[in-house]
Amino acid sequence: MMTLPLYRSFFIVVLLVLFLTFGSVATIAQDNGGNATIKPTKTPEKSIAALTYQKPNEIASGNRYFGYSWPFDDRDLDQEIGDTPVFVELYSDEACQYCSPADLFTNDLVMKTNLIIISCHVDNLGFVPDSPLLASGCFDRQGMYTARLWKRKITPDFFINGKAEVKGYLFHQFAEELIRQAKDNPLERLNITKLAQNKYTIPLEARDFGPTEGFNDRAYVTLFEYQKPVEYKIPFGPNEGRRQVYHNVVSEIIPLMDWKGQAGDYQFTWTPSKNAAGAVIIFERKDTSIFAVGEIKLDY
């Protein structure tokens, strides 16, 4: 009985394991002398990357840019959502291939709906650290969401009312989640009034919080200042060289005074920066996330 040398047997076993793991990329044959040879075969039509790839909906793939058009000409999102405020955060990275359409979609949401929206730009890949779109705090806030919701940190990524995550290129899934959040997790609308130059007030009713100090015994109040529309030429990535306009880009994240549930007027000061277009204020618990939101829109 003919036996193969040990090293040849080991070689064949390794090839068989690769064959079973990754599909047929080669065939193994033996000649009359027992020598193993490899005969390449046709590459599989679907690689592992192709099998795990999630195709964006409503986006036509291009060579360097994924085309975009408003996907809801036949729908009125405001009517479907109703009067309940819905807060949307986009986390975007100009170096990523899917982010440009998500940014354009966000622009349309700002202009076509009554949603309260901010666009938080991050540099997860470290390619555009000097971008004028970046704001300190956006990276950490996205990290907080991904940890809380057990999601992978990607861009583009939408967070709705601080409680739901939708990938930034799944426009119809995003719309359905908007409607669900408005129904199942409605936010309170903050009635923000300007008292004087850079001074504002919000009337609040008494509210009970949890017992754990520094965790759920208060509301953490945050102000997101956003810029006037920014025109910017993308310097890197699949959309390199494309000049694009961005709306509601966060320029600064400002923590305000915590609120411990007492009734009365909550007052704060905000000095807008030169290019500010407005600000969003949220009241947020560490255990149950955002429960109230309001917006200040400046004339410019």
C-alpha positions in Angstrom: 0.0 0.0 0.0 1.4 3.4 -1.0 1.7 6.1 1.7 2.5 9.7 1.4 5.4 11.3 3.3 4.2 13.1 6.4 4.9 16.6 5.2 2.9 15.9 2.0 0.0 14.6 3.9 0.0 17.7 6.2 0.1 19.9 3.1 -2.9 18.2 1.6 -4.9 18.4 4.9 -4.2 22.2 5.1 -5.5 22.6 1.6 -8.6 20.6 2.3 -9.3 22.8 5.4 -8.9 26.0 3.2 -11.1 24.4 0.6 -13.9 23.7 3.1 -13.5 27.1 4.8 -13.3 29.5 1.8 -14.8 27.6 -1.1 -13.2 25.9 -4.1 -10.3 28.0 -5.2 -8.1 25.0 -6.2 -8.3 21.3 -6.8 -5.8 18.8 -5.5 -4.5 15.9 -7.6 -1.9 13.2 -7.3 0.2 11.8 -10.1 1.2 8.1 -10.3 4.2 8.8 -8.1 2.0 10.1 -5.3 3.1 13.7 -5.7 0.5 16.3 -4.8 -0.2 19.0 -7.3 -2.5 22.0 -7.2 -4.8 22.9 -10.2 -6.4 26.4 -9.9 -10.1 26.5 -10.5 -12.4 29.3 -11.2 -12.8 31.9 -8.4 -16.1 31.7 -6.7 -18.7 34.1 -7.9 -19.4 35.4 -4.3 -16.6 36.0 -1.9 -17.0 36.2 1.8 -16.9 40.0 1.6 -19.8 39.8 -1.0 -21.8 37.5 1.2 -21.5 39.8 4.2 -22.0 43.0 2.3 -25.2 44.9 3.0 -26.4 46.7 -0.1 -27.6 50.3 0.6 -31.2 50.9 -0.4 -32.2 54.0 -2.4 -28.6 54.6 -3.5 -27.3 54.0 -7.0 -23.7 52.8 -6.8 -21.1 54.8 -8.7 -17.4 54.4 -9.2 -16.3 57.2 -6.8 -19.7 58.5 -5.6 -23.0 57.0 -4.6 -25.7 59.0 -6.3 -28.6 60.4 -4.2 -32.1 61.6 -4.7 -34.8 62.4 -2.1 -36.6 59.1 -1.6 -39.9 60.4 -0.2 -41.6 62.4 -2.9 -44.7 60.3 -2.4 -44.8 60.7 1.4 -45.3 63.5 4.0 -43.0 62.5 6.9 -44.2 65.4 9.1 -47.8 64.3 8.7 -46.9 60.7 9.5 -44.9 61.7 12.6 -47.4 64.2 13.9 -46.6 67.1 16.3 -44.3 65.1 18.6 -40.7 66.4 18.4 -38.2 63.9 17.1 -34.5 64.4 17.6 -32.1 63.0 15.0 -28.3 62.8 15.2 -26.2 61.9 12.2 -22.6 60.8 12.7 -20.7 61.2 9.5 -17.1 60.9 8.3 -16.2 62.6 5.0 -13.6 59.9 4.3 -16.2 57.1 4.2 -17.9 56.1 0.9 -21.5 56.0 2.1 -21.4 59.3 4.1 -21.8 61.7 1.2 -25.4 60.5 0.3 -26.3 60.4 4.1 -25.1 64.0 4.4 -27.3 65.0 1.4 -30.2 63.1 2.9 -29.7 65.0 6.1 -29.7 68.3 4.3 -33.1 67.4 2.8 -34.4 66.4 6.2 -33.4 69.8 7.5 -35.1 71.6 4.6 -38.1 69.4 4.0 -39.3 68.3 7.5 -39.8 69.7 11.0 -37.4 67.2 12.6 -34.8 68.5 15.1 -31.5 67.6 13.5 -27.8 67.9 14.2 -25.0 66.5 12.0 -22.0 65.4 14.1 -18.8 64.8 12.1 -16.1 62.5 13.3 -12.7 61.3 12.0 -12.9 57.6 13.0 -10.2 56.7 10.4 -7.8 59.5 11.3 -7.6 60.8 7.7 -9.1 64.3 8.1 -8.1 65.6 11.5 -8.1 69.3 10.4 -11.5 69.2 8.8 -13.7 72.3 9.6 -16.6 69.9 10.0 -15.3 68.3 13.1 -16.4 69.2 16.6 -14.9 68.1 19.9 -17.2 65.7 21.7 -18.8 64.1 18.7 -16.5 61.1 18.7 -17.1 60.4 22.4 -20.9 60.9 22.1 -21.1 58.4 19.2 -19.0 56.0 21.4 -21.5 56.4 24.2 -24.4 55.5 22.0 -22.7 52.5 20.5 -21.9 51.2 24.0 -25.4 51.9 25.3 -27.2 50.3 22.4 -24.6 47.5 21.8 -23.9 48.7 18.2 -20.8 48.7 16.1 -19.3 52.1 15.7 -19.7 53.0 12.0 -20.4 55.9 9.7 -22.8 57.1 8.6 -25.0 56.4 11.5 -28.3 57.9 12.6 -29.5 57.9 16.3 -33.2 58.8 16.8 -34.3 60.2 20.2 -31.2 58.7 21.7 -32.8 55.3 21.7 -32.6 53.8 18.2 -29.8 53.4 15.7 -30.2 53.1 11.9 -27.4 53.0 9.3 -27.2 56.2 7.5 -27.9 54.8 4.0 -31.0 52.9 4.9 -33.5 55.7 4.2 -36.7 53.8 4.3 -35.7 51.9 7.5 -34.9 55.3 8.9 -38.3 56.7 8.1 -40.1 53.7 9.7 -38.0 54.1 12.9 -38.8 57.8 13.0 -42.5 57.0 13.1 -42.0 54.2 15.7 -40.0 56.5 18.0 -42.6 59.3 17.7 -45.2 56.8 18.8 -43.4 54.6 21.3 -40.8 57.0 22.8 -42.3 60.5 22.4 -40.1 63.4 23.6 -41.3 66.5 25.4 -40.9 69.8 23.6 -38.9 72.4 25.5 -40.4 75.9 25.3 -37.3 78.1 25.1 -37.7 81.8 25.5 -35.0 84.5 25.0 -34.8 86.8 28.1 -32.0 89.1 27.0 -28.8 89.1 25.0 -27.5 85.5 25.1 -29.8 84.6 28.0 -32.7 82.0 27.8 -35.2 80.4 30.0 -37.3 77.1 29.9 -40.3 76.7 32.1 -40.3 73.2 33.7 -42.7 71.2 35.8 -41.5 69.1 38.8 -40.2 65.7 37.9 -39.1 62.6 39.9 -35.8 61.0 39.1 -34.1 57.8 40.3 -32.2 57.3 43.6 -28.7 56.8 42.3 -26.6 59.9 42.8 -24.7 61.0 39.7 -26.6 58.5 37.5 -30.3 58.7 37.3 -31.0 61.3 40.0 -31.0 64.2 37.5 -31.2 65.3 33.9 -28.0 66.1 32.1 -28.5 69.1 29.9 -26.5 69.6 26.7 -26.5 72.3 24.1 -25.4 71.5 20.6 -24.5 74.6 18.6 -24.7 74.1 14.8 -23.3 76.1 12.0 -24.6 77.9 9.0 -24.5 75.8 5.8 -20.8 74.8 5.2 -19.5 74.3 1.7 -16.5 72.0 1.7 -14.4 70.1 -0.7 -13.8 66.6 0.4 -10.0 66.0 0.6 -9.8 62.2 1.0 -11.6 59.0 0.3 -14.0 57.6 -2.3 -15.6 61.1 -2.7 -12.3 62.9 -2.9 -12.6 66.2 -4.7 -16.3 66.5 -4.5 -17.5 69.9 -3.3 -20.6 69.6 -1.0 -22.8 71.7 1.3 -23.5 70.5 4.8 -26.4 71.6 7.0 -26.7 71.8 10.8 -23.1 70.7 11.4 -22.3 70.7 15.1 -19.6 73.3 15.9 -19.6 72.9 19.7 -21.1 70.6 22.4 -21.7 72.6 25.6 -22.8 70.9 28.9 -25.2 73.1 30.8 -26.2 73.0 34.4 -27.8 69.7 35.6 -31.5 69.7 36.5 -32.7 67.8 39.5 -36.4 67.9 38.9 -37.4 71.1 40.7 -40.3 73.1 39.2 -39.6 76.6 37.9 -37.6 78.3 35.2 -34.4 76.7 34.0 -32.1 79.5 32.8 -29.0 79.3 30.8 -26.6 81.5 28.8 -25.4 80.8 25.3 -23.1 83.1 23.3 -23.4 82.0 19.7 -20.2 81.8 17.7 -19.7 83.9 14.5 -21.0 81.2 12.2 -23.7 79.8 14.4 -27.1 79.1 12.8 -28.8 77.7 15.9 -28.7 75.3 18.8 -30.4 72.2 20.1 -30.9 71.6 23.8 -31.6 68.2 25.2 -32.5 66.9 28.7 -31.1 63.4 29.1 -31.0 60.7 31.8 -28.1 58.2 31.9 -30.5 55.3 32.4 -33.3 56.1 29.9 -31.6 58.6 27.5 -33.2 61.7 26.1 -36.7 62.8 27.3 -37.0 66.4 26.2 -35.6 68.5 23.3 -35.9 72.1 22.1 -34.3 74.2 19.4 -33.1 77.8 19.0 -33.0 79.1 15.4 -31.0 82.2 14.7 -31.7 84.7 11.9 -28.8 84.9 9.4 
